[in-house]
Amino acid sequence: MRKIVYIFITVLTCYMAGVFRSVPLMALSGMEAVLFAAAFLQSRYLKTHLSAEALRHWESIEKSAWLACRIKLKNTGKLPVSRFQIKLRYGYAREAGYAGRQKNAGAKYIDGSCGRGESTVSMEVAGRYCGIMTLHMVRMRVYDYLSLFSCARKMDGTVEAAVYPQEKALQLELLSPEEGEDGLLQERISNRGGENGGEVRQLREYQSGDSSRYIHWNQTARTGQPWVKEYEKEADSCIRLFLDTDGMEEADETERDAFYELVSALVLGLLKRTTSVLVGWHDGSGRMADMEVGTGEQCRELLLRLYRRGLPGQEYDSRAEWKPENRSPGEGLKLDMRLGMYRNDTLLYTFSVDNLEEQIAEGKYVL
C-alpha cells in the first residue's frame, strides 16, 4: 500500500509539472523517481550485509514458563538497518520433524532495527506442554528506509527447548506384604534406604516427608531440633516402574503432557519412600531401555530420554531383567499411555487428564 501511494504521488507530481510547465515540480518528480529506485537498491544492499543466528541452540524451562529466545544480529555494511522482520515457527518435535516443517506449528515475528556491528534481539514463547519445543528461524525480511521495498532471505537456525513439568510429587504410601492385599511391593523397600540391616551413614536434620521411625531421639533431645538417621543405600532398595508407551506416536500434545506430568510426579513421590526407582520402557525401535533415578535432576534426565524416544541417533542399553519371562510377579508397577497404573494386569488407579494437577497436588494414593 505504501508503495502504491508513493507511485501515485510521483505520477501526480509529474502530471502537475507538465500541466503548469513548472521546472521545480519537474525536478521534484525526477527526485522522487530516483529515490524510488534508490530505495529498491538499498533493500538489496541491507539484506546482503545483515545476518542473524541464535545465541543458544538448547534451553530448558519449566512448564508455563516463558522461553527467551535471543538472536544475535551482525550488520557488516556501512548503513544501519531501520527495519527488519524475522519469522519463526515453533512447535513440539514429533519423530524427526522440526517445527519449521509442521503444518500446525505456530508463527512468531520479531520486528526491530539495528546499527552497524553486532546487536541482540529477543522473543519470548511460553512452554505450554511438556516435551521438546522447537523454534525454527524461517525467514528474515529487510526493508529500506522508506519501507517501500523489502528483500527476504531464508534462515536455517533452530533452537530446541526441553519443557519439564513442575516438581510436584504424588503423596504415596507403600505397604509391606503383611499390611497390603497380596503385597504390592517388596518388604525390602523402605523410606530413604530403610533400616533392614543397613548401617547408619549419618545424622541429619529432619525434612518434610521423613518417617518418625528414623528420628534419633538422643540427638534431638540434646539440640532441641529433630534429627533423623540416614542409612546406607542398599543395592536392592529400588522400585521398578515400567512405562507402557504404546500409542505415544498417535497421542496429541495434551495427552503426552499429562503422561509426562504423571511420570514425573509418580517418580518423585516414590523417591520420597525409597532410595531409587528403576524405570524401563520401549524405545522407538522396540528395544528395551531403562534408567535408575535417585534424584530430581535424574528425573529430568529420564524425562529428556522419554522426550527423545524414537528420534534418530538415540542409543539405549537393554537390560535382561525387564524381559517378561525374567520378571517375577509383584516385582514392579506399570504405567501406560491411558494414564492408568497397573500391577501385573490389575488396574490400581486411573488418572484423569482433566484434573491431573489437582490429583497431583492433593492426591494421596496407596500402592
N, C-alpha and C positions, 0 to 999 in steps of 0.2 A: 504493500500500500504506500509506504514511504517513497519507494522508487517511482511509482506511478504519479504521485503528487509532484515530485521533483521534475519529472519529464514534462508534465503539464505546465508547470511554471516556466520551464525553459522554452517551450514552444510558444507560450503566450508572450514571453518577453521578445522573442524573435518576431512574432507577428506584430506586436506593438511598434517595434523598431522599424519594420517595413512600412506600416501604415503612416506613421508620423515622420518617417525618414530621419530618425534620431540616431546620431552616431553613438552617444553614450549608451542608449539601450542596445544598440547593435554590439557594442563592446561587452556589455553585461551578459548578453545571451551567449557570446563566444566564451566568456569566462565560465559561465555555468556549464557549457558543453565540455570544456577542458577539465573542470572539476569533476564532472561525471565520469570521464574516462580515468582520471587520476584515482578516484575512489575505487574503481574496478581493479586497477593495478595494485593499489595499496592493500586490499584484502588478500590478494595472492602473495604479496610480499610478507605480510604479517603472519600468514599461515605457514609459510616456509620456515620462518625463524622461531616459531613458538612450538614447544613440545611439553608434554605432561607425563608424569609417571607417579605411581603410588609409592609413598614413603615406606609403608609396610605392607607385606602381602599376606600376613597371618595375624589374626586378632582373636581374643577370647573375651566373651562378655556373659553376663547372666541374663536370663530371660526377662523381657520387658525393659531392659536397659537400652541405652542409646549407644550405637557404634559410631564413633567419629572417624570418618574416612578422610585422611589427609593426603593431598595430592601436591606434588612439587611441580611448579611451572618454571620453565627455563626459556627466556627470550634472548636469543643471540643477535637479534637485529639492532639497528640504531634508533628505532622508533618504539615508543611504548604502545601497548595494546589497550585501546579504550574499552573494548568489549569482546568477550569470548563466552562460549557456552559449551559445557561438557555434558554429554548424555551418558548415564549409567543405567544398566539393568541389574536388578537384584532379585534373588530368589534362593531357594534351597536346592542343593545339588542332589540330583537323582542319577544313580549309577555313574556313568562317565560324563554326563551332560553338565554344562555350565549354565549359569543364569542367563548369559547372553544368547543362548540357543533355545531357551524355554519360551513357549508361547504365552504362558501365564505369568511370566516374570514382570515385576513392577518396574517402572521407569522413574528416574530422578534426574534433575538438571541442576548443574552448578553454573551460575552466571557470575561474572566478575570482570575485573580489569587488572592489568599488571604492568609494571615498568620494565626497564631493561634489567637483565641479570636474572637471578633466581628469587622465587617467592613461593608461598604455600597458600592453598585454599583448603577448606574442609567442608564436609557434608555429613549430616547425622541420619542414621537409619535405625529404626527400632527392631530389636530381635523379638519377633512375635512368637516364634516357635522354637523348640529345642531342635538342634541339628546343625549342619554346616551351611551357613548362609554365604552365598557367593555374590560379590559385586563385580560386574564386568564393565569396564570403560569401553563404550561402543564407538563414540564419535566426538570430535572436538570441532566446533564451528567458530571461526574468527571473522569479525566484522571490521569494516573500515570506520573512519572517524565519524562519518555521517550516517552510518548504519544503512547505507543504500545496498551494499553488496556484502555477501558472506561467502566464505570458502571453507569447506569441511575436509577433514582428514580422518581416516579410520584409526582407531586405537585398539590395542590388544592387551591392556593391563587388567589384571584380575586380583581381587582381594578376597580372601576366604576368612570367615569368622566362625568360630565354634560357639554356639549359643547353648549354655548349660542351664539346667534348672536351678532354682534357688535351693540352698542346702536345708531342706526340710526332711525330718526323719519320722518315719512311722513309729508310733509307740507300740512296741511288741512285747508280748510275754511268751517266753519259751518254756514249755512244760517238759518235765522229765517223764520217762515212761510210766512211772507209778502215779504221776499226777494227771496225765492226759490220756485220752482214749487212744489205745493202741500205740502210744508213744510216737509223737510226730517227729521228734528229734532225738538224737542220741543223748544219753545221760552225761556223756563227757563234755558236752557243750555247756559252758558256764560263763558268767559275767567277767569280761576282761581277763580271760585266761583261767579263771576259777582256782580252786584250791584242791583239786583232785590229785594230790601228791606233788604238786608243783611247789617250788621253793619261792619264798618271798624275795622279790628283786629289789624293792624299795618301798619307802613310805612316802606318800604324797597327800596334799590337801584334798579334801572331799570335793567332788564335782557333781553337778546335777546329773542324775541318772545312775550314780554308783549305788550298789546294793549295801544295805545296812549290815549285811553279814560280814563284810570285809573291813569294818571300822576297827581301827587299832585303839582300844579303849584307854590303854595306859598313856599313849602319846596324846590322845585327845584330852585326857584329864590334866596332863601337865601343861599343855599350851592353851587350853580353853577353846580350841578350834578343832573341828572334826578332821581326823586323818584316817586314811584307808590304806590297806595293804595291797600292793600290786605284785602279782605273781609272775613268775617266768612263763613265757608263752609256750604252750605245749604244741607239739607238731600236729597232733590230730584235733586240736581245738578249732575246728573250722566247719562252717555250714556250707553245704553245696547247693547252689542255685542254678538251675538250668533254664535258659531263655528259649522258648519256642518261638522263633521269629518267622515262621511260615506266614505268608501274606504281607510281609513288610513292604514288598515292592508295589503291591496294589493299594496299600493304605494311603490315605490322604495325610496332609500335614497335621491336622488336628489329632488324628489317631496316633500318629507317630509321636507327637508331642506328649500326649497322655501316657504313652508307653514309656518314654524316656523319663518323664516325671516320676512314674511309679517305680521304675527300676532304681532310680537314684534314692527315692525315699525309703524303699524297702532295704536296699543295701546299707544305707546309713543307719536305719533302725536296727538291723541285725548286728552292725558293728558295735552298737551300744551294749549288746548282750553276749558277744563272742569276740575272739581275737581277730578273726579274718573270715572272709566269705570267698569261696571258690566259685566263680561264675563261669558257666560254659554256654556255648551257643554254636550254631552252624554258621559258617561264613558263606559268602556268595557262591562259592564253588561246591558247597555241600560238605566240606570238611569240618571237623570239629576244632573249635578254638576255645581257649579258656584263659582266665586271668585271676590271680589271687588278689583280693582287695583287702587292705588293712587300714587305710586312712581315707580321709575325704579327698585328698589330692589324687590318690589312686582310683577313687571312684570316678573322678573326672576323666582320668586316662581310660578307664573302662568305657565310659560314655563316648569318648572320641573314637575308640575302636569300633563301637557299635554304629556310630555315625558313618564311618568309612566302610562299613560292611559291604562287600561286593564291589568296591571300587578297584580299578586295576592297580597293580603294584603293591598290594597289601598281602603280606605273608603271615600266616598264623601257624602256631605249633598245635599238633593234635596230641591229645592225651588219652591213653587207653582206658583210664578209669571212667571216662564219660560214655563209653560204649554200653548200650543197654544190657548186653549179656554179662558185663562185669559189674553192674551196679546192683547192690543188694536192696531189698525192699526197705523203705523208710529212710534211705540214705540222704535224700535231698528233696528240695522243693522245685516246682516248675511254674514259670510264669509265661503265659502265651500272649499273642497279639490281641486277643479278645479281652485283655485286662482281667483275666481270671487266674487265681493262684491255686495250684494243684499239689497234692501229694500222691505220687503214682498217678492213678486215673481218677482220684476223688477230688471234686471241686471243693476247695476250702472257702474261697471268698471271691465274689465278683465286684470289680471296681467300676464305678460309673464314670464315664468321661465328663459328664456334665458338672458334677460336683466333686471332682477329684481333689481340688485344692482344699476343700472343707474336710474331706476324708483324711487327707494327709495331716492337716493341722489339728484336727480334733479326734481322729480315729484312734482306737486302742484295740488291737487285734491279738487273739490268742492263736499261736501256731502250734 
